[in-house]
Amino acid sequence: MFKTSFEEREMLIEADPDTFFYTPHYRDYPLVLVRPERLDLQWARANLIRVWRAQAPRRLLKAYDAETGGA
C-alpha cells in the first residue's frame, strides 16, 4: 500500500490495472494497493521519498539534500 493523491491513484490504476488497485475499504483514502510481484522498485522508492519529503521537518530535508544532492 502506498500513499498517493486520489488523482494519481486513478491514473495508476487506469495505466496499469494489473499492478495497481484498491478495494472498497480504501475507496475514501488517498492510498493505492500494489501487487507485490509486479511492483517497480524505482517507482516505490520515488513514491516513498516524495511522501516523506512532503512531511519531513526542514532540518531533515536539509540534511538529506546535503547528503544525497537532493536525489
N, C-alpha and C positions, 0 to 999 in steps of 0.2 A: 504494500500500500504506500502511495506517495501523495504528498500534498501538492495540489495544483489549483489553479483557478477553475471555476466552472467552465469557462470558455476553452481553456486549454484541455480540460478533460474531454469535452465534446470533440475537439479537434483530434486528439489522440485516438479516441475510440473510432471516430469516422475514418481516420487514416490507417489504423491497424487494429481492427476488432479482434483479431486472433491473439493479440498481446494485451491490449488494454480493455478494461470493462469495469462495471460497478454493479452492485446488487441493490435491490430496493432499500436495504438498510442504509446504504451510503448515499442515496439519492440527494439528500439535503446537506451533504458535507462536501467541502472542496477537496475531495480525495479521489484517486483513481487506483483501482486494483490492477495488478500486473501478474500474468502467468510467469512464474519464475524461470521456467525453461526457455522462455522467449525474451527475457529481459536483456536489453542492451546496457551493458555495464557503463559505457560512456554516458549514455542518457541518464542513468541512475545517479552517477556521480555529479553530473552537471545539475540535476534537479536538487539533490541534497545540498550542494553548495549554494545554489540560488535561494533556497528556502532558509538555510542557515544565515546567509548574508542579510536577508530581509528582517531577521530577528536579533541578530548579534549586536552586542554593545559596540560602540565606535572604537573603543580601545582594543577589542579583539579583532575587529575588522582591520584596523591599522596594523596590528602585529601580524595578522595573517597576510595582508598585502605586502608588507615588508619582507616576509619570509618567502612568499611564493611569486612575487611580482604581480599579484592581483589575479592569478590564474585560478 
